[in-house]
Amino acid sequence: IEYTHCTMETGQMASGESTSTSGSGAGGGGHVSASEFRAKVNQMKNWRPASTPSNRDRLEVYALHKQAVSSDAPTSQAASSKAKSPAEKAKLNAWRTKRGLSQLQAMTAYILEADRQLLVYGTISSEHSKHQRTAHANVNVNRNATEEDNYSRRSGQSATSGTAGSVLLTPRGLAAIPLLCAAASEKRKSYLVRLNSTSQIENGWWSRQEPLCGDPGTILALPEFIVLSLAVCIEHISLSMHLNHNIYNILNGLGISPGVFQSMLWPMHNFLLVVWMMVIFISTLVGSALVSVKTTLLGSKRTGITLGSIFSQEIRPCQHGAGSLCDDHQTISVRLLGLAIYPLGMLCRFADGVAERVPINAGAQLFVASSVYVATGLALWWYWFIVLPWLAVVGLALSFSVGWCFGL
């Protein structure tokens, strides 16, 4: 499925470059302007990836771009019938998954997702691109040159995949924060309608989610796996209220609507979204600190990532993401998470400020800033691994205890 960008719509939306919108932002500032969004769109249009992006990632960028320039996707059957080809239907369905995101949230998520894909898949060099064109044009290319080209291509792909597996999945989690915030703002009635429109238990929303900060099946994905497993269990119970005929008949005999029990579980569903975001931020902190130490000890040539890119792609987006949780448009549960995660934003801001104040060369500034980041994060280990998990358990118990209020 090809990348398709609505350049005319983007130009219309971004025509006022002097106008900027406040938000979580991507990059170095606290604002995401229309010009920044348009520049990122143009960069993605001209991007030549070193390895082929997956269809899922292609659809993710397309859907976020479409949501930013065109708002919510149409839900009518007429719109679905116009999308005749499987590719068009896939793009329309991907666009519909972003329903409810504001323009600011979609622009922010687009920039973060684009930056993640640029790092994960890499950019083909001009020399390598020229070499490929020459190789395709010359039918008499010798076997040694072909083997050398294949070897370099495999080496580049393995280096990219190795970096992606160890480092670059963390920005993928940060890119999902605006989407999870939008999901947490779902009203109870909308939640019940979505459950009733689900035809099979296996097709539930939580069942289709996967860890974002670690490869599934690895120890790095264990915290997210625990949260997702608990959420899937609760979702299965909610869906069984109307999909399991035995349970439905029992409730019907007692004169109780399935929506009563589903409403009781709705607070837990919302709070588990908040817990998932908390796990993403903690994973980002741990991952960026470990990579900073590894890069400092082994060097950027061995790790494939520089200290500057760690700050620009992980630490600063983490600061902006943590700050965006306390925005006025966020729900109360997300704001409470923003209050709990506030020390993480302060840590990122402090480390970034140290790099600007140290009166030495840029390399030494990054070394000092990363050292401060790692040392301060390590000193606050008790907050990340004791206080925050304890707050998550207490909040989960509280959401379960107040569920009967919504059931009534």
C-alpha positions as CSV (number, residue, x, y, z in Angstrom):
1,I,0.0,0.0,0.0
2,E,1.6,3.2,-1.2
3,Y,2.0,6.3,1.0
4,T,-0.7,8.8,-0.2
5,H,-0.6,12.3,1.1
6,C,-3.2,14.9,0.3
7,T,-0.9,17.7,-0.6
8,M,-3.7,20.1,-1.6
9,E,-5.5,19.6,1.8
10,T,-2.2,20.0,3.6
11,G,-1.4,23.2,1.8
12,Q,-4.9,24.6,2.6
13,M,-4.6,23.6,6.3
14,A,-1.0,24.9,6.7
15,S,-1.4,28.1,4.6
16,G,-1.3,30.2,7.8
17,E,2.3,29.5,8.9
18,S,2.2,32.2,11.6
19,T,-0.5,30.3,13.4
20,S,0.7,27.7,15.9
21,T,-1.3,25.5,18.2
22,S,-0.4,24.6,21.8
23,G,0.1,21.0,22.6
24,S,2.5,18.2,23.4
25,G,4.6,19.0,20.3
26,A,7.3,17.1,18.6
27,G,10.8,18.3,18.2
28,G,12.4,21.0,20.2
29,G,9.5,23.3,21.1
30,G,6.3,23.2,23.1
31,H,4.1,24.1,20.1
32,V,3.2,22.2,16.9
33,S,2.8,24.7,14.1
34,A,1.2,24.0,10.8
35,S,4.5,24.8,9.1
36,E,6.2,22.1,11.1
37,F,3.5,19.6,10.1
38,R,3.8,20.5,6.5
39,A,7.5,20.3,6.5
40,K,7.3,16.8,8.0
41,V,4.8,15.8,5.4
42,N,7.1,17.0,2.6
43,Q,10.0,15.1,4.2
44,M,8.0,11.9,4.3
45,K,7.0,12.4,0.6
46,N,10.6,12.6,-0.4
47,W,11.8,9.9,1.9
48,R,13.7,6.9,0.5
49,P,13.7,4.2,3.2
50,A,16.7,1.9,3.5
51,S,14.3,-1.0,4.3
52,T,10.7,-1.4,3.2
53,P,8.3,-0.2,5.9
54,S,5.5,-2.5,6.9
55,N,2.0,-2.0,5.6
56,R,0.8,-1.3,9.2
57,D,3.3,1.5,9.5
58,R,2.3,2.9,6.1
59,L,-1.3,2.9,7.1
60,E,-0.5,4.5,10.5
61,V,1.1,7.5,8.8
62,Y,-1.6,7.8,6.2
63,A,-4.4,7.7,8.8
64,L,-2.8,10.3,11.1
65,H,-2.2,12.6,8.1
66,K,-5.8,12.1,6.9
67,Q,-7.2,12.8,10.4
68,A,-5.1,16.0,10.7
69,V,-6.2,17.5,7.4
70,S,-9.8,16.1,7.1
71,S,-10.9,15.4,10.6
72,D,-13.0,12.3,11.3
73,A,-13.6,9.7,8.6
74,P,-17.2,9.2,7.3
75,T,-19.0,6.3,8.8
76,S,-21.7,5.9,6.2
77,Q,-22.1,2.9,4.0
78,A,-21.9,5.1,0.9
79,A,-18.3,6.0,1.8
80,S,-17.4,2.4,2.3
81,S,-18.9,1.4,-1.1
82,K,-16.8,4.0,-2.9
83,A,-13.6,2.3,-1.6
84,K,-13.8,-0.6,-3.9
85,S,-10.3,-1.9,-3.9
86,P,-8.8,-3.6,-0.8
87,A,-6.2,-0.9,-0.5
88,E,-8.7,1.8,-0.4
89,K,-10.8,-0.1,2.2
90,A,-7.7,-0.6,4.3
91,K,-6.9,3.1,4.2
92,L,-10.4,4.0,5.1
93,N,-10.5,1.6,8.0
94,A,-7.2,2.9,9.2
95,W,-8.5,6.5,9.0
96,R,-11.6,5.5,11.1
97,T,-9.4,4.2,13.9
98,K,-8.2,7.8,14.5
99,R,-11.8,9.0,14.9
100,G,-12.1,11.5,17.8
101,L,-8.5,12.9,17.6
102,S,-8.3,16.6,17.4
103,Q,-6.2,18.3,14.7
104,L,-3.5,19.1,17.2
105,Q,-3.4,15.5,18.5
106,A,-3.3,14.1,15.0
107,M,-0.5,16.5,13.9
108,T,1.5,15.7,17.0
109,A,1.0,11.9,16.6
110,Y,1.9,12.2,12.9
111,I,5.2,14.0,13.6
112,L,6.2,11.5,16.3
113,E,5.3,8.5,14.2
114,A,7.1,9.9,11.1
115,D,10.3,10.5,13.2
116,R,10.0,6.9,14.6
117,Q,9.8,5.4,11.1
118,L,12.7,7.5,9.8
119,L,14.8,6.0,12.6
120,V,13.5,2.5,12.4
121,Y,13.8,2.1,8.6
122,G,16.6,4.5,7.9
123,T,17.2,6.6,4.9
124,I,19.0,5.4,1.8
125,S,22.2,7.4,1.1
126,S,22.6,9.3,-2.2
127,E,25.6,7.2,-3.1
128,H,23.8,4.0,-2.4
129,S,20.8,5.2,-4.4
130,K,23.0,6.1,-7.3
131,H,24.7,2.8,-7.1
132,Q,21.3,1.0,-7.2
133,R,20.2,3.0,-10.3
134,T,23.5,2.2,-12.1
135,A,23.2,-1.5,-11.2
136,H,19.7,-1.7,-12.5
137,A,20.7,0.1,-15.8
138,N,23.8,-2.1,-16.4
139,V,22.7,-5.6,-17.3
140,N,26.3,-6.8,-17.4
141,V,27.1,-6.1,-13.8
142,N,29.5,-8.7,-12.6
143,R,28.8,-11.2,-9.8
144,N,31.3,-9.8,-7.3
145,A,29.6,-6.4,-7.5
146,T,26.2,-8.0,-7.0
147,E,27.4,-10.0,-4.0
148,E,29.0,-6.9,-2.5
149,D,25.8,-4.9,-3.0
150,N,23.7,-7.7,-1.5
151,Y,26.1,-7.9,1.5
152,S,25.9,-4.2,2.1
153,R,22.2,-4.2,1.8
154,R,21.8,-7.1,4.3
155,S,24.3,-5.4,6.7
156,G,22.3,-2.2,6.6
157,Q,19.0,-4.0,7.2
158,S,20.4,-6.0,10.0
159,A,21.9,-2.9,11.7
160,T,18.6,-1.1,11.3
161,S,16.6,-4.0,12.7
162,G,19.0,-4.4,15.6
163,T,18.7,-0.8,16.4
164,A,15.0,-0.9,16.1
165,G,14.7,-3.9,18.4
166,S,16.8,-2.4,21.2
167,V,16.2,1.3,21.0
168,L,13.6,2.6,18.5
169,L,10.5,0.9,19.8
170,T,10.4,3.3,22.7
171,P,9.5,6.3,20.5
172,R,6.7,4.1,19.1
173,G,5.2,4.0,22.6
174,L,5.5,7.8,23.0
175,A,3.8,8.3,19.6
176,A,0.8,6.3,20.9
177,I,0.3,8.6,24.0
178,P,-2.1,11.0,22.2
179,L,-4.1,8.1,20.8
180,L,-4.4,6.5,24.2
181,C,-5.4,9.9,25.7
182,A,-8.2,10.1,23.1
183,A,-9.2,6.5,23.9
184,A,-9.4,7.4,27.6
185,S,-11.8,10.3,26.9
186,E,-14.4,7.8,25.6
187,K,-17.7,8.3,27.3
188,R,-19.6,5.5,29.0
189,K,-22.4,5.5,26.4
190,S,-19.9,5.3,23.5
191,Y,-18.1,2.5,25.4
192,L,-21.4,0.5,25.6
193,V,-22.2,1.2,21.9
194,R,-18.8,-0.1,20.9
195,L,-19.2,-3.2,22.9
196,N,-22.6,-3.9,21.5
197,S,-21.3,-3.5,18.0
198,T,-18.6,-6.1,18.5
199,S,-19.7,-9.4,17.1
200,Q,-17.0,-11.7,18.5
201,I,-15.1,-11.7,21.8
202,E,-11.8,-12.2,19.9
203,N,-12.4,-8.9,18.0
204,G,-12.4,-6.7,21.1
205,W,-10.3,-3.5,21.1
206,W,-7.9,-4.7,23.8
207,S,-7.4,-8.1,22.0
208,R,-5.9,-6.3,19.0
209,Q,-3.3,-4.3,21.0
210,E,0.3,-5.3,21.4
211,P,3.3,-4.1,23.5
212,L,4.7,-0.9,22.1
213,C,8.0,-0.5,24.1
214,G,9.4,-4.0,23.6
215,D,9.3,-7.0,21.2
216,P,6.3,-9.2,22.1
217,G,7.5,-12.3,24.0
218,T,10.6,-10.7,25.5
219,I,11.2,-9.6,29.0
220,L,11.1,-6.0,27.9
221,A,7.5,-6.4,27.0
222,L,6.5,-8.1,30.3
223,P,5.0,-5.0,32.1
224,E,2.9,-4.1,29.1
225,F,1.9,-7.7,28.6
226,I,0.6,-7.8,32.2
227,V,-1.5,-4.7,31.7
228,L,-2.8,-5.9,28.3
229,S,-3.7,-9.3,29.7
230,L,-5.7,-7.9,32.5
231,A,-7.5,-5.5,30.2
232,V,-8.3,-8.3,27.7
233,C,-9.7,-10.4,30.6
234,I,-12.0,-7.5,31.7
235,E,-13.0,-6.9,28.1
236,H,-13.9,-10.6,27.6
237,I,-16.1,-10.4,30.7
238,S,-17.9,-7.3,29.3
239,L,-18.4,-8.8,25.9
240,S,-19.6,-12.1,27.4
241,M,-22.6,-10.2,28.9
242,H,-24.3,-10.1,25.5
243,L,-22.3,-12.5,23.3
244,N,-22.5,-15.5,25.6
245,H,-26.1,-16.8,25.3
246,N,-26.1,-18.6,28.6
247,I,-25.0,-15.5,30.5
248,Y,-27.4,-13.3,28.5
249,N,-30.4,-15.6,29.3
250,I,-29.6,-15.6,33.0
251,L,-29.4,-11.8,33.1
252,N,-32.5,-11.5,31.0
253,G,-34.3,-13.8,33.4
254,L,-33.3,-11.6,36.3
255,G,-34.4,-8.5,34.4
256,I,-30.9,-7.0,34.3
257,S,-29.5,-5.4,31.2
258,P,-26.0,-6.4,30.1
259,G,-25.1,-2.8,30.1
260,V,-25.4,-2.6,33.9
261,F,-22.4,-4.9,34.4
262,Q,-20.6,-3.4,31.4
263,S,-21.0,0.0,33.0
264,M,-19.5,-1.4,36.2
265,L,-16.4,-2.4,34.4
266,W,-16.1,0.8,32.4
267,P,-14.0,2.7,35.0
268,M,-11.5,-0.2,35.1
269,H,-11.2,-0.1,31.3
270,N,-10.4,3.6,31.4
271,F,-7.9,3.3,34.2
272,L,-6.1,0.5,32.5
273,L,-5.5,2.9,29.6
274,V,-3.9,5.2,32.1
275,V,-1.8,2.4,33.6
276,W,-0.6,1.5,30.1
277,M,0.5,5.1,29.4
278,M,2.4,5.0,32.8
279,V,4.2,1.8,31.8
280,I,5.1,3.4,28.5
281,F,6.7,6.4,30.2
282,I,8.6,4.2,32.7
283,S,9.8,2.0,29.8
284,T,11.0,5.1,28.0
285,L,12.9,6.3,31.0
286,V,14.6,2.9,31.5
287,G,15.3,2.4,27.8
288,S,16.8,5.8,27.2
289,A,18.9,5.6,30.3
290,L,20.3,2.2,29.4
291,V,21.0,3.2,25.8
292,S,22.7,6.4,27.1
293,V,25.0,4.3,29.3
294,K,25.7,1.9,26.5
295,T,26.5,4.7,24.0
296,T,28.8,6.5,26.5
297,L,30.8,3.3,27.3
298,L,30.9,1.7,23.8
299,G,30.6,4.7,21.5
300,S,28.0,5.7,18.9
301,K,29.6,3.6,16.2
302,R,29.1,0.4,18.2
303,T,25.5,1.1,19.3
304,G,24.4,2.8,16.1
305,I,22.9,5.8,17.9
306,T,24.3,9.1,19.3
307,L,23.6,10.9,22.5
308,G,22.1,13.8,20.5
309,S,19.6,11.5,18.9
310,I,18.6,10.0,22.2
311,F,17.8,13.5,23.5
312,S,16.0,14.6,20.3
313,Q,14.1,11.3,19.8
314,E,13.4,10.1,23.3
315,I,14.1,12.4,26.1
316,R,12.6,15.6,24.7
317,P,9.5,13.9,23.3
318,C,9.1,12.2,26.7
319,Q,9.1,15.6,28.3
320,H,6.5,17.0,25.9
321,G,4.3,13.9,26.2
322,A,4.4,14.1,30.0
323,G,3.5,17.8,29.9
324,S,0.6,17.3,27.5
325,L,-1.1,15.0,30.0
326,C,-2.1,18.0,32.1
327,D,-3.7,20.0,29.2
328,D,-7.2,21.4,29.7
329,H,-8.8,19.1,27.2
330,Q,-7.6,15.9,28.9
331,T,-9.9,13.8,31.1
332,I,-9.5,13.7,34.8
333,S,-7.8,10.3,34.8
334,V,-5.2,11.4,32.3
335,R,-4.6,14.6,34.3
336,L,-4.0,12.6,37.4
337,L,-1.5,10.5,35.5
338,G,0.2,13.8,34.4
339,L,0.5,14.8,38.0
340,A,2.1,11.4,38.9
341,I,4.4,11.6,36.0
342,Y,5.4,15.2,36.5
343,P,8.8,14.3,38.1
344,L,9.7,12.6,34.9
345,G,9.0,15.7,32.9
346,M,11.1,17.7,35.3
347,L,13.9,15.2,35.0
348,C,13.9,15.4,31.2
349,R,13.7,19.2,31.3
350,F,16.5,19.5,33.8
351,A,18.9,17.2,31.9
352,D,18.1,19.1,28.7
353,G,18.8,22.4,30.4
354,V,22.2,21.1,31.7
355,A,23.3,20.5,28.1
356,E,22.6,24.2,27.3
357,R,24.3,25.7,30.3
358,V,27.6,23.7,30.3
359,P,30.2,26.1,28.7
360,I,32.1,23.5,26.7
361,N,31.9,21.8,23.4
362,A,28.7,20.1,22.2
363,G,30.0,16.5,22.7
364,A,30.9,17.3,26.3
365,Q,27.6,19.0,26.9
366,L,25.7,15.9,25.8
367,F,28.0,13.7,27.9
368,V,27.3,15.7,31.1
369,A,23.6,16.0,30.3
370,S,23.2,12.2,29.8
371,S,25.2,11.5,32.9
372,V,22.9,13.8,34.9
373,Y,19.9,12.2,33.3
374,V,21.0,8.7,34.2
375,A,22.2,9.6,37.7
376,T,19.1,11.5,38.7
377,G,16.8,8.8,37.2
378,L,18.7,6.1,39.2
379,A,18.5,8.2,42.4
380,L,14.7,8.2,42.0
381,W,14.4,4.5,41.4
382,W,12.1,4.2,44.4
383,Y,9.6,6.5,42.8
384,W,9.5,4.8,39.4
385,F,9.4,1.2,40.7
386,I,7.6,1.5,44.1
387,V,5.5,4.6,44.3
388,L,4.1,4.6,40.7
389,P,3.2,0.8,40.7
390,W,1.6,1.3,44.2
391,L,-0.5,4.2,42.8
392,A,-1.5,2.0,39.9
393,V,-2.7,-0.8,42.2
394,V,-4.6,1.6,44.4
395,G,-6.2,3.3,41.4
396,L,-7.2,0.0,39.9
397,A,-8.9,-1.0,43.2
398,L,-10.6,2.3,43.4
399,S,-11.9,2.1,39.9
400,F,-13.3,-1.3,40.7
401,S,-15.0,-0.1,43.9
402,V,-16.7,2.9,42.2
403,G,-17.9,0.8,39.3
404,W,-21.3,0.1,41.0
405,C,-22.1,3.8,40.8
406,F,-21.9,3.7,37.0
407,G,-23.8,0.4,37.0
408,L,-26.7,2.0,38.9
